[in-house]
Every structure is written in C-alpha cells, then in structure tokens.
C-alpha cells in the first residue's frame, strides 16, 4: 500500500468514525431538545460549514453528456434532495429516542441494500449480489431488532422506515450530482432540510434558549463534525481512493455507532444482536460487490 492510499484510507476511516459517533450525539441531544429542533439547528450549522469548502474545493467537471443546467438548477435540485433528506433524518431522529445508538447505526446502513431495489423503478437492473445482500441484511435485522419474544422496538421500526428515504436520497443525489457542483448541492439540501425541520419544530415542539444551550455539544458535533468535517474528508479522500476500499471503510459507520453506544452511553448488545449486526454489515458489503461468493450450480448470479 502506497503512502497516498494509506492517507486516503485513513481519512475515510476517520469519516466513518465521525458519522458513527454522530448517532451517540443524536441520542444525547434528545435529552434536552426535540428531534426537529435538533435537526433544524444542526443542518443549518452543517450548511454554513460547507461555505468555506465551496470556496476552497474546485468543483469537478459536469458530466459531458449532461445539458448545461440553468442558473437555478442547484437550488431546484438541492430543494428536492433536501426534502428527501428531511424525511429520512426526521424518522431516524424520532426513532433513535426509542432505540440504542448501535441499533440505529446498523439499521440505517440497510439503505445501501435498498438502493438497487428502489432503482428498479428507474429502469435499473437488480443483480444476484443484491438479492444475496438483501437476504443477509434482512436476517440480520431480524436478530438485531426482534427479541426472542417476538417484540419489536418502535424506535427500530422508525429507523428502518428512514432507511427507505435514505436510499431514495442516494438515488436523487445520484441523478443530480453530476449536473451541478456537488458541494453547493449539499449546502442547499442541508439548508432545505434545516428550514423544513425548524418549521415543524416551531409548531410541534417547545424550545428554549436553555434547552438549546444544554444540547450545544451534540448539536455542534452533528453540524460541524458529522456534516462539515466528515463531508469534506470524504470528498478529499474519494478523489483518489479505490472505490472498494472507500465502500468498506464507510460501511464501518454502524460498527462505530455500536462502539460509541457502548463506550459513551453504557449500551449493551447481546450475542444475538451482535450476530445481527454482523449479518447486516455482510449484506451491505455483498450488495456493494465487495464480498463475492464463488458461483456454484445453484448460484447463477
């Protein structure tokens, strides 16, 4: 491994760690402030934190086959992506109050498995590895979320529902990111998500300066570190990082979420839950084509 590869892989590992520990920040923030106010403030900070990146990072060239977008394209695309982001983040944030940071981290990664299946509606082909990955992840979710008494935490259900919107968000970003500056697109989508969250929070949740101040550390972590710093590290690292390395390292987000829950929140996970986490992670890697199975007469994919 060259020094450049080691540098990029390290940056991606740090990115996964920041995102994973963000689940802990989200969990702690709910002790002081409502989920919509939390998301509204942190995404506003995240959007603002990208402004220096817009000035410092040279945007990649627009797709050759794409038509030159109009002046308002980045605002229109960002608003559409921000609306999808709002739905995913809201369900996740409300759900994380009723489950553990570890569960939330691994259940959220299920969106990686969902992306190719939602892509069917866009005319995309679903491959055999996607089906294998989906089965592994679904079995893992069963062991992770459903107890031996066949009970299911309401928080896990909400976080699972959010995975569908995260997957939809990935498809929306994939459709738009090659047409406009991706950093500007992200700044607009974060601002849109913030505006929608604050609007709902103003109607549905009480707020006070004291409550916001008490949640300042998790809010700042979620806004500055999870959005601003981690996003920038990802952009820098993935310029030259090998795609398979990037996907493996970023998928460790769920592992860091579980680790953060254990170290900082005193959460525990049963052997059954750990097995479920392993299966969800395996399903994610298989669906990305990173882990492959040798073909047999029974496997034609």
N, C-alpha and C positions, 0 to 999 in steps of 0.2 A: 504494500500500500504506500503510495506516494505521500509526501507531506501535504500536498494540496487536497488529496482525498481524505486524509485524516482530519484536516481542518474542516472540510465541508461536513463530514460525518459527525464531528463533534458539535458543530453548530446545529445540526438537525436534532441531535440527541438533546441538546440544551432546549431547543424549541419544544420537543415532546415533553420534557420535564416541566417547562413553564406552563404548557397547556394542561398537563396532568394535575399539577398542584393548583391550577385555577379552579378545579372542582372543589377543593378544600376552601378556597376563598369564597366561592359561591355559597357553600354550605354555611360558613361562619357569618357571612354578610346577612343571611336571613334571620340571624338572631336579633338584628337591630332595625332592619328596614324591609319593606315589602319587595317582592321579586320584580315588579315592573319598575319601581323607582330605582332599584339596584341596576337593572339592565339599562334603563334610560341614562343614568349618570355614567356608568362605565363605558357604554358605547359612545357617548358624547366625548369622553376623555380619549377613547381609542381613536375616534375620527380626527380629533385635534392633534393627537400624537403622530399621525401619519403626514401632517402637513410638511414637516421638515424632510421626510422621506421623499415626498413629491418633488422637492427642490433638489435633493441630493442624488437620487437614483434616476439614471437615464432610462426612459421607458423603452420597452422592446418594440421592434417594428410591428406594424399592423399586418395581419395575415394578407399575403399577396392577392388571394382570391376574393378578399372581402372588399366590398364597396366602401369608399371613404365615408365615415359616418358624419352626420350633421353636427353642428356645434352643441346641440342639446342632447346628443346621444348618451354621453356619460351620465347625465342627470337622469334620463329616462331608464337606462339600463341599471343604474345604481338604485333607483327607487324600486324597480321590480325585484332586484336581488335583496334589497333591504326589507321588503315586505315578507319575503320567504324567510329571511334571517330572523325577523321579528317573531314569526310563528314558531320556528324551531327553538329559539332562545327562550321564549316565554314558557313553552311547555316544559322545557328542560329545567328552567329556573324554579317554576312552581313545583315540579316533581322532585327536585333534589331536596326540598324541605322534608319530604316523606320517605327518603331512602338514604343510603350511605353514599359518600363520595366515590368509593370504589365501584359500587354497583352502577352509579350514574356514568362513570367513565367508560366502563366496558360496554354497557348497553348503548351508549351514544355511538361507539365505534361500529355498531351494527349498520350505520348508514352506508359504510363502504360496501357492504354486501348488497344493500338495497339499490344502489345506483344503477347497476346493469339491468336490473329488472324494471325499474321505472323508465329506463332508456328504451324499453320495448315500445312504449307509446310514441317514441320519437323515431321509430323505424330502425332501431339498433338491434343487432343480433346478440342473443344471450348464449354464451359458450358453456361447455360442460363444466369447466372450472368454477363458473358462477353458481351452478346448481350444487356442486360439492361444497363450496364455501358456505352457501346458504344453509344447507343441512347441518353442517358442523356448528354454525353460529346459532341456529335455532335450538339445537340440542343444548348448546352451552347456555343460552338464555333460560332454558327450562331449569337446568340445575342451579343457575345463578339466582333466579328470581322466584321460582316456585318451590315452596318448602315441602318437606315430606308429608305435611298435612294438606297439601294442595291449596295453600293460601298464597295470595299474590299481593305484594305491597302496592298501594295506589300510586306511590311515587315512581315505582318501576314502570307502571303502565304509562304514565305521563311522559317519562323519559323515553320509553320505547316509541310512543307516538311522535315525539320530537325527532326521532331518527328519520322518519319519513320526510319531514320538512328539511332536515339537514341534507338528505340525499337529493331532494328537489332543488335545494340551494346550489349543490355542486353542479347539477345539470344546467341551471340558469347561468352560473358563473362560467361554465364551460362554453356556453353559447355566446356569451358577451365579451369575455376577457380578451379574445383575440382581435376585437374590433376597436377597443379603446385602451387607454393607459390603465393597466390593472390596479395600480396603486390609487389613482384617482377614483376608479370604480369602487375600490374598497372603502375609501374615505366617504364617498357618497352613500354607500349602502349602510355603513355604520351610523352615519348621521340620520338616515331614514329610520333605521331600527330604533335609534335613540328617541326620535320625535314620536314615533308610534307608542313606544313604551312609556314615555313621560305623559302622553295624553291619556293612556289607560290608567296609569298610576294616579294621576290627578283626580280621576273620577272614582276609582275603586279602592285606593289605599291612603291611609293617613300618612302625613310626612311632617317632620320637624327638623330644625337645624341640628338639634341634639342627636336625633337618630342618625342623620346623615353623617355627622361627625364621628359617632361611635362606629360606623361602618366604613370609615375613611380608608383604613388599611386594605381590607379586601376589595373595596371599590377601586382604589388606585392600582392594586395588583391586577385586577381584572381588566382595567382600562389601559394602563401603561405597559405592564409586562406581557399580559396574555395577548393583547391586540397589537400595540405599537412595537414593542421589542421583539416578540416572537415572530410576528409577521415579517418584520424587516430581516431577521435572521434567516427565515425560510426563503425569502426572495433572494438573498445573497448566496445562500448555500446551494439552492437548487439551480443556479445558473450553470454550474459545472458538476454537480453531484450526480452519481449514477442513479437513474430512476428507481431501480430495485432497492438500492441502499436507502434512498430517501423514504420510500414507502414503508420499509421495515422499521426504520428508526421513528418515523412519525406515528406509526401504529402503536408504539410503546406508550402513547399518551394514557391509555387505560391502565397500564401497569403502574405508571407514576401516580395516577389518581388513587389507585388502591393503596400504594405505598404511603402517599400523603395522608390518606384517611387513617391508616394505622399509626403513623408517627405523630401526627398533629391532632387528631381527633379521638384517638383511642379506639377506633373501629376495629372489629374483629371479623374474620371471614372463616367459615367452616371449610373442611376439606371438600365438601360438596360444592360450595361456592367457588373455591379455588379451581376445581376441575372445570366448572362452568366458564370461568374467566379464560382458562387455557383453551377451551374449545372455541370461544368467541374470537380470541386472538388468532387461532389457527384458521378459522373460517375467513377472517379478514385477509390473512396472508395468502390463502389459497385463491380467493376471489380476485386478488390483485395479480395472480400468476407468479407470485414469488416462491410459493411452495408448490411443487408439482408432484403428482403421483405417476409412477410408471404405468403405462397402459397395459391392460390385460384383456382377454377375450370378453370380459364383462364391462370394460370401460372403453367406450369409443370416442370419448371427448378428447 
